Amino acid sequence: MSRIAILLALGVAASCGGTVVALSQKSQVAAQSVPASPNPVIKPQPAASPAPIVPASTLQSLRISGCNGSPAHANFRAHPSFSPGSILGVVAIDESVNLTGRTTRTSGELWYEVVNFAQLHPTPEVGAQNLTAANQVGWIAGCFVQQ
């Protein structure tokens, strides 16, 4: 299943939050009412909360111009990591992404969650995923935001 299809499915699940919670609670009740047996009962874990779907009207646009004052393209990553395997593609100089408002700090770097509404460019970086479709949620390093 594609990443976009998964994100859309999570969005549908998020919009039906009460139903998902109710089903999750029923599963836990059913698991708890099973009589004790020599084999331990494995209780289902609650479903992970999907990333919030941010309406496009609330996103702040960011034009990529460089990192720490030097002209540079931004690696668009599946998760906040310097690992080449996290690179989905590249946002070129003068192209834009939209900030969702979510940030995280890992490996000493502040990362910003963004949405690419235009197609990404492939990168020659060995190990990169090069999944360049538009409308993905990903991460860019903070130096591209803090100019």
N, C-alpha and C positions, 0 to 999 in steps of 0.2 A: 504494500500500500504506500502511496507517495506521502511525503511529508506534508504537503498541502492538504491531501485528503484526511490525514490524521488530525491536522489542526482544525479543519472544518468539522470533523466528527467531535472533537473536544469542545468546539464552540457550541454545537448543538446540545451536547451533554450539559455544558455550563448553563445554557438558556433554560434547560429543564431541570435545574438544580434540585428542586424539591423531590422530583421523581427519583433522581439518582440517589439522593440521600435515603429516601424511604426504602429503595431496593437494597441499599447497603445495610441499613438497619435490620431489615428482614433476614438477610443472610446471616448477620451476627446472632440474631435471636435463634434462628434455626440451628446454628452451630452450637450454641450454648445449651439447647434443650436436649441434645443427644446424650443418652445415658453413658456413664463412664465405662470405658472398655480398657483392656490391657494396652491397646495402642492409643497414644495420645491423640486427641482431636486437634486438628490444626484449624485455628480460627482464621477466617478470611481477614485480610488487612483492608482497612478503608482505602478506597480509590484515591489516588493522588489528585490533588486539585489541579485542574488544567490552568495554563497561563490565561490571565484575563484577556478577553478580546477587547481591544481598544478601538472605539469608533474613530474613523479617519478624521472626523472634524475636531477631535481633541489632540491630535498629534502635532508636534512641533517639527517643522521641516529643518533639515540641516544640509547645507551644501558642503561637500567634501572639497577642501582646498589643500590640506596638508596635515602633517603631524609635528607638533612642537615647532611651528614656524617654517618648516621645510616642506616644499611641495611633495605630495605623496598620494598614492591611491590607498584606499582603505580595504583591508581584508575583511570580508563579511563572513562571520563565523557562526556555526551551528550552536556553539556554547562558548562561554568566556574562557578561552584557553589559547596559549601560543602554539599549541600543537598543530602541525600542518594538516592533520586529519580533520581538524575542526573547520577548515576553510571551505566555505560553500562557493565562493567566487570573490570578485573584486568590484568595488564601487570606485569608478574612475574620478579623477579630479574634475570638478565642476558639475558632477552629478549629485543628486540629492537622495537622502533617506529621511525617514520620519522617526523621531525619538518617541518611544512609548512612555517614557517617564520612569522606567525601571532601570536600576543600576545595581552592580555588585562589585565587590573587590576580591580578586583572586590573583595569586602570584605577584603581589605587589602592584597590580594594575587595576585602575578603575575602568570598568566596562559598562557600556551603554547598550541597552536593548533597542533595536531599531527595526523598521519594516522597509524593505526595498520595493517600491512600487514599479520600478523599471527593472528590466532584465539585468542580471549581473554579467560581468565579463569573466571568462575563464582565466585561471592563473597557471603558469608553468610550474608552480611549487610542487615538488614531489610529495605525493600523499594527499594532496588536496582533493576534495570531493567534486568540485566543479559542477554543482547542482545550481545552475544559473537562472532558474525560473524567477519571474517577478512575484511579488506579494508573499515573500517569506519573512518570518520573524527570525532575527539573528542578533549578533553582537558585534560591536566595533570597539576598538581600544579608545580610552578616554582622551588621548592626545589629539584625536580628530575633532573632538567636541570642545575641548578647552584650548582654544587658539588665543 
